[in-house]
Amino acid sequence: MSAVTLVVSPTDGPDDTAALGVLAELGYSAADLVAVIGKTEGNGCVNDFSRTLAAAAWEPRLPASAVTVFSGGTEGVLSPHVNLFVRDETRHEGFDRGLVAAAGRTRVLSPAELGRTAQVDAVTETVGKLVAELGVSTGDVHFVLVKCPLLTSAKIAALRAAGREPVSGDTYESMGRSRAASSLGIAVALGECDRAAALAALSGEAEVSSARASASAGAELDDCHVLVVAESTAAANPLRALHGELTDAIDLASVTALLDEVERQGGRVRQVFAKAEADPSGSVRGLRHTMLTDSDVNSTRHARAAVGGLLAALKGDGAVYVSGGAEHQGRSGGGSITVIYELPSRGGEAT
């Protein structure tokens, strides 16, 4: 079990690791990192090299047990930043529970497995192991983040040369297929559906979603990086989490309901993690949107900007984590959302 704290630090570029200096000032080191979750200023699509650059800069500095997840795309008012989940076993007086986190990786997935049953099963297995490692129930889990691979043109060509057909011949579509498989694996691991329902959803024959799943895809890895965040009575710190679902990209009510609960508890929002997508129906609250028909800008970029503006206004700054493409991550046309917040000190000395 790893009790954690959260450090949010702005970045000047994808290769900026200055947050390590912030850690040192707070009394931590890179060895204490459980995960680095970042927003980088690329396009968030197949050829987003900002993710690769960020991973190349951070991963040599991290312990082998830590994972990185870099989500490209800081459109609109979204600001590039990193979220550092830092191991901190300090027991704070007056608290009888706290935030915990565990990170891991699936086995390497072959290109032929992406977006298919094997990916669902691999994510299910890894999430299950991490939940067990934390010693919590699935009901204590508020957030599961997965970074998964995508198909490049070279991988698609190699598969076809070997007489095998990929899940998609379109590299951009492969991102969505990979996110879908990962999200369904999370849903199975958390008991939100059984494996049969997940595989039916994967083939488009059923509706399954998880309000706690967040998946993004990139070309910078060939396995899935997984982070599980939960609350546990084995920890004693002031951090807590709430999760929910956006019904659409302008769902102010669902966000404010979460923030009102934080305020009711006297807490302070530390970070908001959300998924966003262009409603596949082509409309939002009965009015046509053009996110899916814009030939110049990918729909995920539109969605990140829209939801990012909403959340930044409510949080009070643009360093919010909004990831595009919400297949099976919350309601269709909306997305999952998790708020991490801090309760006020209850006196006494930390030990």
N, C-alpha and C positions, 0 to 999 in steps of 0.2 A: 504494500500500500504506500502510495506517495502523496502525502499532503502537499498542496501547492499554493503558491501565490501567483499573481499575474502582473506582469510588467508590460505596459504598452509604450512603444517608443517610435517616434517618427523617423523616416529614413530619407536621405538625400538622393538615393538611387538604388537600383536593385542589388548592387554589390556593397552597400553600406552596412557594416557590422558594428557601427559605433555603439549600438545598444549593449554590446559586451562591456563597454566602459560604464554605462549606466548600472549594469549588474554589479560591477566591482564597487561602485560608490555605495550600493545598497548592501554590500557585504556578501554577495554571491559570486560564483564563478561559472564559466561555461560548463563545468562538470556537474553543476546543479540543474542543468536544463533538461526538461522532459520533452519539450517540443518548441519549435519556432514556427509560428503561423503568420504569414505575411501577405500583404497586398502590394503588388508591384505594378508599375505604370505601363505595362505592355498592353496589347490588344485583347488578351485573354483568350485568344483563339489558337489554332494549331501552331502557328509560327511565332508564338510569343516567346522571344528569347530572353525576356526579362526574368521569367521564372527559372530558366536554366542558369542564368548568371547569378541569381540570388542563391540558388541551391549550391552552385559551385563555390560561392564565397562563404557560405555558412557551414556546410557539412564537414569540411576538414577541421573546423573548430569545435565540433560537438562530440560528446561521448557517443559510443557506438549504440547505446540504448535509445538515444534521442531520435526524433523524426522531424523532418521539415515538411511544411505544406505551404507552397507559394501559389496564391491565386492572382492571376493577371487581370488587369483592368481597373483603373481608378478614374473612370469617367465622371464628368460633372464635378461635384464638390468632394468626392471621395479622395482621401489623402493617403499616399503611400506610408506604410508603417509596418511594424512587426509586433506580434503578441507573443510574449515569452512566458511559457508555463514553467515555473521554476520550483524545484523541489524545496520545500521548507517544512520541516517537522516541528517547528516551534508550536508549543501548546499555549494558546492565549487564554488567560483566566476569564471565566464567565461564559465560555463557549463550550457546548457539548457535542458539536459536530462541525464539519467544515468541508471545503472543496478538496477533492482528490482527483488525480489524473494518472493515466497509464498510456504508454505509447508502444507501438510495435509495427511489424511489417508482415504482409502476407508472403508466401513464396513467390518467386518470379513467375509471372504469367506469360505464356507464349502468345504471340499475336492472334493465333487461332482461337484462344480462349477468351479474348476480350469481348465484353458485352454478352457473354453466354453463361450457362449454368456453372461452369468451373469458376468463374469470377464471383458469382453469388456465393458459392460454397466457400471459397477461400476467404472472403471478407467475413462471412458468418463465423467461420472457425476462429479467425484472429480476434474479432470483437468479443466473442465468447470467452476466449482465453484472457483477454484484458479485463473484462468484467469480473472474472473469477480471481484474477490477480489482485484486484482492488478489494475483493471481499465484500462487494455490495450486491444488492438485488438489482434486477433490470429496472425496477421502478425508481431506483435512486439515480439512474443515469439521466442526465439532462442534455447531453451533447455528444455526438459521435461524428468526428471529422475524418474523411478519407480523401487522400490524393491518389488518383489512379492513372494508369497509362492510357494512351490513345494510339490510334493507327496512323503511321506516316505513309506517304506514297510508296516509299521503299519497302515497308513491311507488307503493304497490300500487294505489291508486285511480286514479292518473294513468295507469299502465300499462294498466289495464283499460278506462279511458275511451278510450284510443288503440287499443283492439282487440288488446292484447297480454297474454298471461298470464305473471305472474311465476313464478319457480321455486317459490315458495310463497306462499300467501295469508295465512300466519300469520307475524307479525313475529318471534316468538321462534324459530320453526323456521328462518327465513331466516338467523339467526345461524349455526346449525349448517351450513346449506348453503354459506354463504360460507366458513366455516372449512374445510369439506371441500374445496372447490375450491382454496383457497389451499394447503392441506397437500399436495394431489396435485400442484400446480404445483411445490412444493418437491421432492417425490419425483422428479419428472421431471428437474428441473434438476440434482439430485445423482446421477442415474443409478441410482436405486433401483428405477425401473420405466420402461418406455417410455410414450410418450403414449397409445398405444392401450389399454394396461393401466390408465392413470390415468383415461381417459374411461369405461372399463368399470366401474371402481370408483365413479366419480361417479354412474353410473346404477344402482349396486347389483348389478352383474353380476360383480364380482371383488373380491378382498380385497387391498388395498395399504395399506401404512403406512410412515411414516418415523420413526425414533427420534431424528431431529435436527430435526423440524418442531415449531413452536409457533405456533398461529394463534389470534387472538381477534378478535371483531367488535364494531363500535360504530357509533353514528349520527353520530359527530363528524367523519367523513371520507368522501370519495367516491372515493378511490384507495386503494391498499394501501401502507402503510409497511413497508419491509423492512430487516432487519438480518441480516447474515451474520457469524458469529464463527468464526474458524479459528486454527490454529497455522501458523506460517511460519518457515522458516530465514532469511528476510530480516529478521526482528526478533530482538532479544536482550533479553528481559525475563523475569521470574520467573513470569509467569502462564501457566497451562495449563488445559486443559479435558478432560473425559471425558463421554461420553454413553452412555445405555442406555435400557431400557424397564422400566416397571412392569407386572407381569402383572395386578395388580389394585390396589385402593385401600389394601390393607394389606400390600403387598409389601415387608416389611422387608428380606428377603434381598438383593433387587436393589439397594436403596439402600446397604446396608452393604458390598456388594461394591465399589461405586464408592468409598465412603469409606475402605475398607480399602486400596485402591490408592493413594489420596491419602496415607494415613498411611505406607504402605510407602515412598513417595518422600520422606517427611519434609515433606510439604506441609501447608498450612493452608487449609481451605475458606473461600472468600470469598463464594460465593453458590451457591444451588441454584435452577434454573429447571425447573419441572415442569408437565405437563398432568394433568388429572384429569377423570374422568367417571363417572357412574353406570353400572355394567355393564348394557348393553342386554338381557342375558339375564334380568335381574331377580333374580339371585342372586350372592353372592360366596362362593366355595369351598363351594358346595352349600347355602348358607343364604340364604333369601329376604331381600332388602333392600326398603325402602319408598321409596327416593329417587325412583323414577319414578312413584309413585302418591300422592305428597304433594301435595294440592291447595293447600296454603298456601305452601310453599317450593319454588322451582324446583330441579330435580335438580342443576344445576351448582353451586348454593350448598351443598348437602349435600356434594358431591364435594370442593369446595375445602376445606371445613372438615375433612373426614376426612383427606385427603392432607396438608393444611397442618399438622395436629397431628402426624402421623408425621414429617414432614420437620423441623419446628421442634424436636421433641425430639432429633433426631439432630444438627442443626446447632448447637443450643444457644440459639437465639433465634427469634422469630416473624417476622423480616424476611426471609422466603423468598418467592420469586415462584411462586405456584401459580395457574394459569389454568384455568378450567372449560371443558368441552366439548372432547373429544379425538378428534374425527373424523379418522381416518387419521393420527393423531399418536401413534405407538406402538401397542401391542396393544389390541384392543378390550376395554374394561372397565378398562384400565390407563392408560398414557400415556407420553409421552416424558419423559426427564429428562436434564438437563445440569448438571454440577458444574464450576464455575470455581474454581480453587485457586491458591495461591501457593507456590512452592518457596522454601526458605531461601536467604539471600544466600550467594554463593560467594566473597565477599571482593573487594577491589579497589574502585576508584572507578567510578561510573557516568559515562558520557560522553554 
